[in-house]
Amino acid sequence: VHSMDFDDTWHPATHPSGAILPALLALAESLPSKPSGLDLLLAFNVGLEVQGRLLRFSKEAHNIPK
């Protein structure tokens, strides 16, 4: 998920894809029926949204200069 020096950095306090994508792929592999590509994209977007909303309530995130 991490490539060279680049990562999704829409906010300096978090890099959501680095946590969401590996967990999503591991979960998809463990399911008895494999999810579709559309299901994976939807789950990835939900993960981004959840992490973004949690970031809004993080006290540490407000202390990091943008």
PDB file of N, CA, C and O in Angstrom:
ATOM      1  N   VAL A   1       0.827  -1.183   0.000  1.00  0.00           N
ATOM      2  CA  VAL A   1       0.000   0.000   0.000  1.00  0.00           C
ATOM      3  C   VAL A   1       0.872   1.247   0.000  1.00  0.00           C
ATOM      4  O   VAL A   1       0.532   2.237  -0.649  1.00  0.00           O
ATOM      5  N   HIS A   2       1.974   1.216   0.708  1.00  0.00           N
ATOM      6  CA  HIS A   2       2.878   2.370   0.710  1.00  0.00           C
ATOM      7  C   HIS A   2       3.842   2.224  -0.459  1.00  0.00           C
ATOM      8  O   HIS A   2       4.429   1.160  -0.656  1.00  0.00           O
ATOM      9  N   SER A   3       4.004   3.271  -1.219  1.00  0.00           N
ATOM     10  CA  SER A   3       4.863   3.212  -2.397  1.00  0.00           C
ATOM     11  C   SER A   3       5.858   4.361  -2.368  1.00  0.00           C
ATOM     12  O   SER A   3       5.479   5.532  -2.397  1.00  0.00           O
ATOM     13  N   MET A   4       7.115   4.012  -2.311  1.00  0.00           N
ATOM     14  CA  MET A   4       8.196   5.000  -2.283  1.00  0.00           C
ATOM     15  C   MET A   4       7.930   6.015  -1.171  1.00  0.00           C
ATOM     16  O   MET A   4       7.731   5.632  -0.018  1.00  0.00           O
ATOM     17  N   ASP A   5       7.925   7.286  -1.504  1.00  0.00           N
ATOM     18  CA  ASP A   5       7.673   8.320  -0.498  1.00  0.00           C
ATOM     19  C   ASP A   5       6.270   8.898  -0.605  1.00  0.00           C
ATOM     20  O   ASP A   5       5.977   9.934  -0.008  1.00  0.00           O
ATOM     21  N   PHE A   6       5.419   8.249  -1.347  1.00  0.00           N
ATOM     22  CA  PHE A   6       4.097   8.807  -1.597  1.00  0.00           C
ATOM     23  C   PHE A   6       3.032   8.006  -0.860  1.00  0.00           C
ATOM     24  O   PHE A   6       3.093   6.779  -0.782  1.00  0.00           O
ATOM     25  N   ASP A   7       2.073   8.718  -0.332  1.00  0.00           N
ATOM     26  CA  ASP A   7       0.950   8.105   0.356  1.00  0.00           C
ATOM     27  C   ASP A   7      -0.198   9.094   0.280  1.00  0.00           C
ATOM     28  O   ASP A   7       0.014  10.275   0.003  1.00  0.00           O
ATOM     29  N   ASP A   8      -1.402   8.627   0.521  1.00  0.00           N
ATOM     30  CA  ASP A   8      -2.521   9.571   0.522  1.00  0.00           C
ATOM     31  C   ASP A   8      -2.400  10.461   1.752  1.00  0.00           C
ATOM     32  O   ASP A   8      -2.475   9.986   2.885  1.00  0.00           O
ATOM     33  N   THR A   9      -2.216  11.718   1.524  1.00  0.00           N
ATOM     34  CA  THR A   9      -1.928  12.656   2.614  1.00  0.00           C
ATOM     35  C   THR A   9      -2.878  13.840   2.569  1.00  0.00           C
ATOM     36  O   THR A   9      -2.440  14.990   2.608  1.00  0.00           O
ATOM     37  N   TRP A  10      -4.157  13.574   2.488  1.00  0.00           N
ATOM     38  CA  TRP A  10      -5.100  14.687   2.472  1.00  0.00           C
ATOM     39  C   TRP A  10      -5.116  15.400   3.820  1.00  0.00           C
ATOM     40  O   TRP A  10      -5.553  16.548   3.902  1.00  0.00           O
ATOM     41  N   HIS A  11      -4.657  14.753   4.854  1.00  0.00           N
ATOM     42  CA  HIS A  11      -4.447  15.383   6.162  1.00  0.00           C
ATOM     43  C   HIS A  11      -3.176  14.773   6.731  1.00  0.00           C
ATOM     44  O   HIS A  11      -3.007  13.554   6.706  1.00  0.00           O
ATOM     45  N   PRO A  12      -2.275  15.616   7.247  1.00  0.00           N
ATOM     46  CA  PRO A  12      -0.983  15.075   7.701  1.00  0.00           C
ATOM     47  C   PRO A  12      -1.064  14.095   8.867  1.00  0.00           C
ATOM     48  O   PRO A  12      -0.090  13.391   9.131  1.00  0.00           O
ATOM     49  N   ALA A  13      -2.183  14.027   9.569  1.00  0.00           N
ATOM     50  CA  ALA A  13      -2.273  13.144  10.734  1.00  0.00           C
ATOM     51  C   ALA A  13      -2.628  11.712  10.367  1.00  0.00           C
ATOM     52  O   ALA A  13      -2.578  10.828  11.222  1.00  0.00           O
ATOM     53  N   THR A  14      -2.982  11.469   9.130  1.00  0.00           N
ATOM     54  CA  THR A  14      -3.444  10.129   8.784  1.00  0.00           C
ATOM     55  C   THR A  14      -3.094   9.766   7.347  1.00  0.00           C
ATOM     56  O   THR A  14      -2.958  10.631   6.482  1.00  0.00           O
ATOM     57  N   HIS A  15      -2.956   8.490   7.122  1.00  0.00           N
ATOM     58  CA  HIS A  15      -2.770   7.921   5.789  1.00  0.00           C
ATOM     59  C   HIS A  15      -3.736   6.745   5.701  1.00  0.00           C
ATOM     60  O   HIS A  15      -3.333   5.602   5.914  1.00  0.00           O
ATOM     61  N   PRO A  16      -5.003   7.007   5.392  1.00  0.00           N
ATOM     62  CA  PRO A  16      -6.033   5.983   5.539  1.00  0.00           C
ATOM     63  C   PRO A  16      -5.840   4.719   4.707  1.00  0.00           C
ATOM     64  O   PRO A  16      -6.149   3.625   5.180  1.00  0.00           O
ATOM     65  N   SER A  17      -5.346   4.839   3.498  1.00  0.00           N
ATOM     66  CA  SER A  17      -5.225   3.644   2.650  1.00  0.00           C
ATOM     67  C   SER A  17      -4.263   2.622   3.228  1.00  0.00           C
ATOM     68  O   SER A  17      -4.440   1.420   3.027  1.00  0.00           O
ATOM     69  N   GLY A  18      -3.249   3.085   3.942  1.00  0.00           N
ATOM     70  CA  GLY A  18      -2.271   2.182   4.535  1.00  0.00           C
ATOM     71  C   GLY A  18      -2.863   1.261   5.585  1.00  0.00           C
ATOM     72  O   GLY A  18      -2.312   0.194   5.855  1.00  0.00           O
ATOM     73  N   ALA A  19      -3.973   1.658   6.175  1.00  0.00           N
ATOM     74  CA  ALA A  19      -4.638   0.816   7.172  1.00  0.00           C
ATOM     75  C   ALA A  19      -5.849   0.085   6.589  1.00  0.00           C
ATOM     76  O   ALA A  19      -6.129  -1.056   6.954  1.00  0.00           O
ATOM     77  N   ILE A  20      -6.554   0.747   5.691  1.00  0.00           N
ATOM     78  CA  ILE A  20      -7.810   0.193   5.195  1.00  0.00           C
ATOM     79  C   ILE A  20      -7.593  -0.931   4.184  1.00  0.00           C
ATOM     80  O   ILE A  20      -8.189  -2.000   4.309  1.00  0.00           O
ATOM     81  N   LEU A  21      -6.753  -0.696   3.194  1.00  0.00           N
ATOM     82  CA  LEU A  21      -6.622  -1.662   2.099  1.00  0.00           C
ATOM     83  C   LEU A  21      -6.089  -3.025   2.546  1.00  0.00           C
ATOM     84  O   LEU A  21      -6.662  -4.038   2.145  1.00  0.00           O
ATOM     85  N   PRO A  22      -5.026  -3.110   3.351  1.00  0.00           N
ATOM     86  CA  PRO A  22      -4.571  -4.445   3.773  1.00  0.00           C
ATOM     87  C   PRO A  22      -5.630  -5.202   4.582  1.00  0.00           C
ATOM     88  O   PRO A  22      -5.807  -6.407   4.403  1.00  0.00           O
ATOM     89  N   ALA A  23      -6.325  -4.498   5.463  1.00  0.00           N
ATOM     90  CA  ALA A  23      -7.372  -5.148   6.255  1.00  0.00           C
ATOM     91  C   ALA A  23      -8.515  -5.614   5.365  1.00  0.00           C
ATOM     92  O   ALA A  23      -9.061  -6.700   5.561  1.00  0.00           O
ATOM     93  N   LEU A  24      -8.872  -4.796   4.394  1.00  0.00           N
ATOM     94  CA  LEU A  24      -9.951  -5.147   3.481  1.00  0.00           C
ATOM     95  C   LEU A  24      -9.592  -6.367   2.635  1.00  0.00           C
ATOM     96  O   LEU A  24     -10.418  -7.262   2.453  1.00  0.00           O
ATOM     97  N   LEU A  25      -8.380  -6.405   2.125  1.00  0.00           N
ATOM     98  CA  LEU A  25      -7.956  -7.548   1.312  1.00  0.00           C
ATOM     99  C   LEU A  25      -7.876  -8.832   2.140  1.00  0.00           C
ATOM    100  O   LEU A  25      -8.251  -9.903   1.663  1.00  0.00           O
ATOM    101  N   ALA A  26      -7.389  -8.727   3.371  1.00  0.00           N
ATOM    102  CA  ALA A  26      -7.318  -9.905   4.239  1.00  0.00           C
ATOM    103  C   ALA A  26      -8.718 -10.420   4.570  1.00  0.00           C
ATOM    104  O   ALA A  26      -8.960 -11.627   4.571  1.00  0.00           O
ATOM    105  N   LEU A  27      -9.622  -9.509   4.847  1.00  0.00           N
ATOM    106  CA  LEU A  27     -10.999  -9.912   5.140  1.00  0.00           C
ATOM    107  C   LEU A  27     -11.646 -10.557   3.918  1.00  0.00           C
ATOM    108  O   LEU A  27     -12.342 -11.564   4.043  1.00  0.00           O
ATOM    109  N   ALA A  28     -11.421  -9.984   2.743  1.00  0.00           N
ATOM    110  CA  ALA A  28     -12.001 -10.539   1.517  1.00  0.00           C
ATOM    111  C   ALA A  28     -11.485 -11.948   1.250  1.00  0.00           C
ATOM    112  O   ALA A  28     -12.239 -12.804   0.789  1.00  0.00           O
ATOM    113  N   GLU A  29     -10.215 -12.197   1.532  1.00  0.00           N
ATOM    114  CA  GLU A  29      -9.654 -13.539   1.333  1.00  0.00           C
ATOM    115  C   GLU A  29     -10.244 -14.560   2.296  1.00  0.00           C
ATOM    116  O   GLU A  29     -10.343 -15.741   1.966  1.00  0.00           O
ATOM    117  N   SER A  30     -10.633 -14.112   3.480  1.00  0.00           N
ATOM    118  CA  SER A  30     -11.116 -15.050   4.492  1.00  0.00           C
ATOM    119  C   SER A  30     -12.595 -15.398   4.334  1.00  0.00           C
ATOM    120  O   SER A  30     -13.069 -16.347   4.958  1.00  0.00           O
ATOM    121  N   LEU A  31     -13.321 -14.662   3.526  1.00  0.00           N
ATOM    122  CA  LEU A  31     -14.751 -14.920   3.356  1.00  0.00           C
ATOM    123  C   LEU A  31     -14.977 -16.148   2.478  1.00  0.00           C
ATOM    124  O   LEU A  31     -14.221 -16.380   1.535  1.00  0.00           O
ATOM    125  N   PRO A  32     -16.017 -16.939   2.780  1.00  0.00           N
ATOM    126  CA  PRO A  32     -16.282 -18.129   1.965  1.00  0.00           C
ATOM    127  C   PRO A  32     -16.700 -17.775   0.532  1.00  0.00           C
ATOM    128  O   PRO A  32     -16.294 -18.453  -0.412  1.00  0.00           O
ATOM    129  N   SER A  33     -17.495 -16.735   0.365  1.00  0.00           N
ATOM    130  CA  SER A  33     -17.851 -16.281  -0.989  1.00  0.00           C
ATOM    131  C   SER A  33     -17.128 -14.963  -1.237  1.00  0.00           C
ATOM    132  O   SER A  33     -17.233 -14.030  -0.441  1.00  0.00           O
ATOM    133  N   LYS A  34     -16.404 -14.893  -2.327  1.00  0.00           N
ATOM    134  CA  LYS A  34     -15.565 -13.732  -2.611  1.00  0.00           C
ATOM    135  C   LYS A  34     -16.419 -12.527  -3.000  1.00  0.00           C
ATOM    136  O   LYS A  34     -17.336 -12.660  -3.811  1.00  0.00           O
ATOM    137  N   PRO A  35     -16.131 -11.351  -2.430  1.00  0.00           N
ATOM    138  CA  PRO A  35     -16.887 -10.147  -2.786  1.00  0.00           C
ATOM    139  C   PRO A  35     -16.523  -9.675  -4.196  1.00  0.00           C
ATOM    140  O   PRO A  35     -15.442  -9.968  -4.708  1.00  0.00           O
ATOM    141  N   SER A  36     -17.444  -8.944  -4.804  1.00  0.00           N
ATOM    142  CA  SER A  36     -17.184  -8.404  -6.137  1.00  0.00           C
ATOM    143  C   SER A  36     -16.265  -7.185  -6.031  1.00  0.00           C
ATOM    144  O   SER A  36     -16.027  -6.660  -4.943  1.00  0.00           O
ATOM    145  N   GLY A  37     -15.765  -6.757  -7.160  1.00  0.00           N
ATOM    146  CA  GLY A  37     -14.935  -5.552  -7.187  1.00  0.00           C
ATOM    147  C   GLY A  37     -15.704  -4.337  -6.699  1.00  0.00           C
ATOM    148  O   GLY A  37     -15.154  -3.482  -6.005  1.00  0.00           O
ATOM    149  N   LEU A  38     -16.975  -4.264  -7.064  1.00  0.00           N
ATOM    150  CA  LEU A  38     -17.810  -3.152  -6.613  1.00  0.00           C
ATOM    151  C   LEU A  38     -17.965  -3.174  -5.096  1.00  0.00           C
ATOM    152  O   LEU A  38     -17.929  -2.125  -4.453  1.00  0.00           O
ATOM    153  N   ASP A  39     -18.138  -4.363  -4.522  1.00  0.00           N
ATOM    154  CA  ASP A  39     -18.226  -4.487  -3.063  1.00  0.00           C
ATOM    155  C   ASP A  39     -16.937  -4.012  -2.397  1.00  0.00           C
ATOM    156  O   ASP A  39     -16.980  -3.334  -1.371  1.00  0.00           O
ATOM    157  N   LEU A  40     -15.797  -4.365  -2.975  1.00  0.00           N
ATOM    158  CA  LEU A  40     -14.512  -3.941  -2.409  1.00  0.00           C
ATOM    159  C   LEU A  40     -14.347  -2.427  -2.480  1.00  0.00           C
ATOM    160  O   LEU A  40     -13.878  -1.806  -1.527  1.00  0.00           O
ATOM    161  N   LEU A  41     -14.732  -1.833  -3.609  1.00  0.00           N
ATOM    162  CA  LEU A  41     -14.640  -0.375  -3.730  1.00  0.00           C
ATOM    163  C   LEU A  41     -15.558   0.324  -2.739  1.00  0.00           C
ATOM    164  O   LEU A  41     -15.177   1.326  -2.134  1.00  0.00           O
ATOM    165  N   LEU A  42     -16.755  -0.197  -2.575  1.00  0.00           N
ATOM    166  CA  LEU A  42     -17.695   0.385  -1.618  1.00  0.00           C
ATOM    167  C   LEU A  42     -17.148   0.279  -0.199  1.00  0.00           C
ATOM    168  O   LEU A  42     -17.198   1.249   0.557  1.00  0.00           O
ATOM    169  N   ALA A  43     -16.629  -0.880   0.167  1.00  0.00           N
ATOM    170  CA  ALA A  43     -16.066  -1.064   1.507  1.00  0.00           C
ATOM    171  C   ALA A  43     -14.862  -0.149   1.724  1.00  0.00           C
ATOM    172  O   ALA A  43     -14.687   0.396   2.814  1.00  0.00           O
ATOM    173  N   PHE A  44     -14.036   0.020   0.697  1.00  0.00           N
ATOM    174  CA  PHE A  44     -12.880   0.911   0.802  1.00  0.00           C
ATOM    175  C   PHE A  44     -13.339   2.350   1.034  1.00  0.00           C
ATOM    176  O   PHE A  44     -12.781   3.053   1.876  1.00  0.00           O
ATOM    177  N   ASN A  45     -14.352   2.785   0.292  1.00  0.00           N
ATOM    178  CA  ASN A  45     -14.864   4.142   0.469  1.00  0.00           C
ATOM    179  C   ASN A  45     -15.498   4.341   1.839  1.00  0.00           C
ATOM    180  O   ASN A  45     -15.356   5.406   2.439  1.00  0.00           O
ATOM    181  N   VAL A  46     -16.191   3.330   2.333  1.00  0.00           N
ATOM    182  CA  VAL A  46     -16.763   3.413   3.681  1.00  0.00           C
ATOM    183  C   VAL A  46     -15.639   3.532   4.711  1.00  0.00           C
ATOM    184  O   VAL A  46     -15.743   4.313   5.657  1.00  0.00           O
ATOM    185  N   GLY A  47     -14.568   2.762   4.530  1.00  0.00           N
ATOM    186  CA  GLY A  47     -13.422   2.855   5.434  1.00  0.00           C
ATOM    187  C   GLY A  47     -12.794   4.237   5.428  1.00  0.00           C
ATOM    188  O   GLY A  47     -12.438   4.759   6.484  1.00  0.00           O
ATOM    189  N   LEU A  48     -12.652   4.837   4.247  1.00  0.00           N
ATOM    190  CA  LEU A  48     -12.117   6.202   4.161  1.00  0.00           C
ATOM    191  C   LEU A  48     -13.017   7.189   4.893  1.00  0.00           C
ATOM    192  O   LEU A  48     -12.534   8.062   5.614  1.00  0.00           O
ATOM    193  N   GLU A  49     -14.314   7.049   4.707  1.00  0.00           N
ATOM    194  CA  GLU A  49     -15.266   7.948   5.351  1.00  0.00           C
ATOM    195  C   GLU A  49     -15.216   7.807   6.872  1.00  0.00           C
ATOM    196  O   GLU A  49     -15.215   8.807   7.590  1.00  0.00           O
ATOM    197  N   VAL A  50     -15.174   6.578   7.360  1.00  0.00           N
ATOM    198  CA  VAL A  50     -15.111   6.349   8.809  1.00  0.00           C
ATOM    199  C   VAL A  50     -13.830   6.938   9.388  1.00  0.00           C
ATOM    200  O   VAL A  50     -13.865   7.612  10.418  1.00  0.00           O
ATOM    201  N   GLN A  51     -12.706   6.688   8.737  1.00  0.00           N
ATOM    202  CA  GLN A  51     -11.448   7.220   9.254  1.00  0.00           C
ATOM    203  C   GLN A  51     -11.440   8.746   9.217  1.00  0.00           C
ATOM    204  O   GLN A  51     -10.925   9.382  10.137  1.00  0.00           O
ATOM    205  N   GLY A  52     -11.999   9.334   8.174  1.00  0.00           N
ATOM    206  CA  GLY A  52     -12.083  10.790   8.104  1.00  0.00           C
ATOM    207  C   GLY A  52     -12.941  11.377   9.205  1.00  0.00           C
ATOM    208  O   GLY A  52     -12.608  12.417   9.774  1.00  0.00           O
ATOM    209  N   ARG A  53     -14.039  10.716   9.504  1.00  0.00           N
ATOM    210  CA  ARG A  53     -14.910  11.210  10.576  1.00  0.00           C
ATOM    211  C   ARG A  53     -14.260  11.050  11.947  1.00  0.00           C
ATOM    212  O   ARG A  53     -14.407  11.914  12.811  1.00  0.00           O
ATOM    213  N   LEU A  54     -13.544   9.948  12.146  1.00  0.00           N
ATOM    214  CA  LEU A  54     -12.833   9.770  13.415  1.00  0.00           C
ATOM    215  C   LEU A  54     -11.743  10.821  13.573  1.00  0.00           C
ATOM    216  O   LEU A  54     -11.488  11.297  14.680  1.00  0.00           O
ATOM    217  N   LEU A  55     -11.106  11.178  12.479  1.00  0.00           N
ATOM    218  CA  LEU A  55     -10.054  12.190  12.516  1.00  0.00           C
ATOM    219  C   LEU A  55     -10.597  13.538  12.975  1.00  0.00           C
ATOM    220  O   LEU A  55      -9.898  14.290  13.653  1.00  0.00           O
ATOM    221  N   ARG A  56     -11.824  13.843  12.614  1.00  0.00           N
ATOM    222  CA  ARG A  56     -12.414  15.125  13.002  1.00  0.00           C
ATOM    223  C   ARG A  56     -12.527  15.262  14.515  1.00  0.00           C
ATOM    224  O   ARG A  56     -12.535  16.377  15.035  1.00  0.00           O
ATOM    225  N   PHE A  57     -12.613  14.152  15.221  1.00  0.00           N
ATOM    226  CA  PHE A  57     -12.765  14.185  16.670  1.00  0.00           C
ATOM    227  C   PHE A  57     -11.465  13.908  17.411  1.00  0.00           C
ATOM    228  O   PHE A  57     -11.460  13.817  18.639  1.00  0.00           O
ATOM    229  N   SER A  58     -10.378  13.774  16.690  1.00  0.00           N
ATOM    230  CA  SER A  58      -9.084  13.497  17.302  1.00  0.00           C
ATOM    231  C   SER A  58      -8.441  14.795  17.775  1.00  0.00           C
ATOM    232  O   SER A  58      -8.260  15.725  16.989  1.00  0.00           O
ATOM    233  N   LYS A  59      -8.100  14.856  19.046  1.00  0.00           N
ATOM    234  CA  LYS A  59      -7.446  16.055  19.578  1.00  0.00           C
ATOM    235  C   LYS A  59      -6.048  16.217  19.000  1.00  0.00           C
ATOM    236  O   LYS A  59      -5.615  17.341  18.745  1.00  0.00           O
ATOM    237  N   GLU A  60      -5.336  15.116  18.787  1.00  0.00           N
ATOM    238  CA  GLU A  60      -3.985  15.193  18.242  1.00  0.00           C
ATOM    239  C   GLU A  60      -3.988  15.720  16.814  1.00  0.00           C
ATOM    240  O   GLU A  60      -3.051  16.407  16.407  1.00  0.00           O
ATOM    241  N   ALA A  61      -5.014  15.412  16.060  1.00  0.00           N
ATOM    242  CA  ALA A  61      -5.072  15.847  14.663  1.00  0.00           C
ATOM    243  C   ALA A  61      -5.146  17.363  14.549  1.00  0.00           C
ATOM    244  O   ALA A  61      -4.679  17.934  13.563  1.00  0.00           O
ATOM    245  N   HIS A  62      -5.722  18.014  15.538  1.00  0.00           N
ATOM    246  CA  HIS A  62      -5.837  19.473  15.490  1.00  0.00           C
ATOM    247  C   HIS A  62      -4.524  20.160  15.845  1.00  0.00           C
ATOM    248  O   HIS A  62      -4.362  21.350  15.572  1.00  0.00           O
ATOM    249  N   ASN A  63      -3.592  19.443  16.444  1.00  0.00           N
ATOM    250  CA  ASN A  63      -2.307  20.031  16.829  1.00  0.00           C
ATOM    251  C   ASN A  63      -1.247  19.918  15.746  1.00  0.00           C
ATOM    252  O   ASN A  63      -0.165  20.488  15.888  1.00  0.00           O
ATOM    253  N   ILE A  64      -1.528  19.202  14.678  1.00  0.00           N
ATOM    254  CA  ILE A  64      -0.549  19.004  13.613  1.00  0.00           C
ATOM    255  C   ILE A  64      -0.688  20.133  12.601  1.00  0.00           C
ATOM    256  O   ILE A  64      -1.778  20.361  12.078  1.00  0.00           O
ATOM    257  N   PRO A  65       0.399  20.840  12.318  1.00  0.00           N
ATOM    258  CA  PRO A  65       0.299  21.924  11.323  1.00  0.00           C
ATOM    259  C   PRO A  65       0.033  21.361   9.938  1.00  0.00           C
ATOM    260  O   PRO A  65       0.573  20.321   9.561  1.00  0.00           O
ATOM    261  N   LYS A  66      -0.791  22.047   9.199  1.00  0.00           N
ATOM    262  CA  LYS A  66      -1.146  21.598   7.842  1.00  0.00           C
ATOM    263  C   LYS A  66      -0.252  22.252   6.827  1.00  0.00           C
ATOM    264  O   LYS A  66      -0.393  22.004   5.630  1.00  0.00           O
TER     265      LYS A  66
END
